[in-house]
Amino acid sequence: MAREPLQTLTEPMYYILLALTRECCGVDIMERVRELSHGRVTVGPGTLYAMLARFEETGIIRLTASQGRRKSYVITPQGMELLKKEFDRLRTLVSDGSPYLA
C-alpha cells in the first residue's frame, strides 16, 4: 500500500521543520539543521527550497517576510502537529527496538 504524502518525514524534512519552530530564512534554516543534527544532516539549497515550496503549498509552513530574494518562514499549527506525530513515531520505533538492540 502506498504511503500518503508527508505521512512520514525524511531526516532533512524533519530537521527543516524542527528548525522552523522559530522564524528563519533559508540560510538560517540550513545552519539550524546542521546545529540541530550536530552536523550529521546537511541540506543544500536545491533540497531546501524544494521542501519549503512543498511545505508551503500544503500549509505546513507559512511565509512570514520577504525582502528581495530573502524569505522567512515559520511552522504552522498543522505543521507542528505533523512534526509531533513524526516525533512520536520515531520514539515508538526506538522503544520497540530497545529490548533487542540496547
C-alpha distance (Angstrom), angle and dihedral (degrees) to the residues before:
residue distance angle dihedral
M1 . . .
A2 3.82 . .
R3 3.79 118.9 .
E4 3.77 120.7 -117.9
P5 3.79 113.6 -109.9
L6 3.81 111.6 -86.2
Q7 3.82 91.9 5.9
T8 3.80 87.2 128.2
L9 3.77 126.4 16.3
T10 3.77 131.6 -131.8
E11 3.80 116.5 -127.7
P12 3.81 93.3 -100.9
M13 3.81 90.8 48.8
Y14 3.79 91.6 49.5
Y15 3.80 93.2 49.8
I16 3.82 93.6 44.6
L17 3.80 89.9 55.2
L18 3.79 91.1 44.1
A19 3.82 88.8 52.6
L20 3.79 89.9 51.2
T21 3.79 93.6 60.0
R22 3.80 79.1 97.9
E23 3.80 124.3 38.0
C24 3.81 112.7 -88.1
C25 3.78 141.4 164.2
G26 3.81 122.1 -133.3
V27 3.80 97.9 -89.7
D28 3.81 90.6 46.9
I29 3.81 90.9 49.1
M30 3.81 91.2 54.5
E31 3.81 90.7 50.4
R32 3.83 93.2 45.4
V33 3.82 91.0 50.9
R34 3.82 88.9 54.5
E35 3.82 91.1 47.2
L36 3.81 96.1 45.0
S37 3.81 92.3 48.4
H38 3.83 92.8 42.9
G39 3.81 89.3 -118.6
R40 3.80 94.4 -53.7
V41 3.82 95.2 110.9
T42 3.79 125.0 44.8
V43 3.77 125.7 -179.5
G44 3.79 121.6 -155.7
P45 3.79 123.3 -147.4
G46 3.81 94.7 -103.3
T47 3.80 93.6 53.7
L48 3.79 92.8 40.7
Y49 3.78 97.3 51.7
A50 3.81 92.8 43.6
M51 3.82 89.2 52.6
L52 3.80 93.1 45.2
A53 3.81 90.4 52.5
R54 3.80 91.4 48.8
F55 3.80 92.9 45.9
E56 3.79 91.9 47.8
E57 3.84 92.4 48.5
T58 3.80 90.6 53.2
G59 3.81 95.2 45.4
I60 3.80 95.2 -113.0
I61 3.81 92.6 121.6
R62 3.77 133.1 16.7
L63 3.77 134.1 -147.4
T64 3.81 110.3 -111.0
A65 3.80 102.9 176.1
S66 3.77 139.8 5.9
Q67 3.79 125.5 -167.0
G68 3.77 111.8 168.8
R69 3.80 106.7 -57.3
R70 3.82 93.4 -16.5
K71 3.80 112.1 97.1
S72 3.78 128.0 176.7
Y73 3.78 127.0 -154.1
V74 3.78 140.4 -174.3
I75 3.80 133.0 -165.8
T76 3.82 116.8 -99.2
P77 3.82 126.0 -137.6
Q78 3.84 87.4 -100.3
G79 3.80 89.5 52.3
M80 3.80 91.7 47.7
E81 3.80 89.4 53.2
L82 3.82 90.2 51.4
L83 3.82 90.9 48.0
K84 3.82 92.0 49.8
K85 3.81 91.4 48.8
E86 3.80 90.2 51.8
F87 3.80 90.7 47.9
D88 3.82 90.1 52.1
R89 3.82 90.9 47.1
L90 3.79 91.4 52.1
R91 3.80 91.9 46.3
T92 3.82 89.5 52.7
L93 3.82 91.0 51.2
V94 3.81 90.8 52.4
S95 3.80 92.1 45.7
D96 3.81 92.5 49.8
G97 3.79 92.1 48.8
S98 3.82 97.8 42.8
P99 3.82 97.3 84.4
Y100 3.79 89.9 54.4
L101 3.78 102.6 37.6
A102 3.81 108.3 28.1
